[in-house]
Amino acid sequence: MSERVCIHSIFFIDMLPEILRWLKQILAKVSLINDRLDKLEENQNNIQKNKLEISEVLHDFIALSLKTNEELQNFDKGLKNKDFFRRNGKYFFT
């Protein structure tokens, strides 16, 4: 029985460098996958932030209650007028 254990031990010791090489390859691939997942998560977070910002801008635009193109043009002209901007700026930027 001790011969059998000795043969298995010798076989394991001989295979150890190959096993370590495989483990290093697996670790390198897992690390690469992890890096890719981190980048995907970062991109997903950026997309969510952009969607939120767009939603807020749309909400603010809708809150202006400009129903016609003429109202929008008048509003645009008003923004160029300092008095109009001062009167309404507080509302727009709060």
Phi, psi and omega in degrees: 000321180294330176296320180297315178297319180295318180295317178296320179296317179296317179299315180297315180298321178293326182274347185306313178300322179291319178297316178297322178297316178298316180297321177296320178295318179297315179299319179296319180291320178296320178296318178297317178297319179298317178299317178296319179296321177299316179296319178297317179297319179297316178297319179297318179296319178296320179297317179296319178296317180297319178298319179295317179296317179297318179299318179294319178297315179297320179298315179296320181293317179296324181295341179290339179058042176270109187272331185236164177297324180297317177299320179295317179294319178295321177298315179300316177296320180297325179297332179281343178273123185299318181296315178301315182297317179296318180295320187257348183300321180299320179293318185288330187251018177255000000 
